[in-house]
Amino acid sequence: MFEMILPLTHACLRAHPHAWDDGYLAFGAAPIDSAMRGKEAVFAFFGARHTFSTLSSHGDLELLLTERALKRIPIGSAHRALVGLIEQDLHMMSCRQVERHVLDDIASVFFQEMCTCEVYMNTQFPSDGRTVAQCSWTPVTRHTQDIFLCALNDACLGYWLYIDDE
């Protein structure tokens, strides 16, 4: 979907196709209406409901956003949060092993391409440096656990979604 948006992030993901072929991680990026900002832009793009495919093509995920589901997180925490989101998928949903530096590279490239951006999540990560999610403030899917991260700048929106029912 819209591979011309964030081409370096797409290239990082394509460089490790074995990592995403059995999980339920979703990633995408798309242009947005530059007149909107913040949560308004996120809701204008996704609406109350949005469906998209997983990287593994194992199925579609339905995103159910509410106003209280998303909280803005500091950009300084966003890299660690994205690495944690991807780690959760690989730990719970995939039998694949991916080295930590690869996950760091994916997060770094994603945020470099997003430049100056705002980041919103529905999940809290501990402040002690660990990357394991503590809890969702509000779920955004019909699954037992989900982690949604959305970054937006003046031109585009990039999103990641992890789900599990363990």
Secondary structure, DSSP 4 states (H G I P E B T S, - for coil): --TTSSHHHHHHHHT-HHHHSSS--EEEEEE--TT--HHHHHHHHH-SEEEEE-TT-S-EEEEE--GGG-EEE-HHHHHHHHHHHHHHHHHHT------HHHHHHHHHHHHHHH-S-EEEESEE--TTS--S--EESS-SSSSSEEEEEEEE-SSEEEEEEEEE--
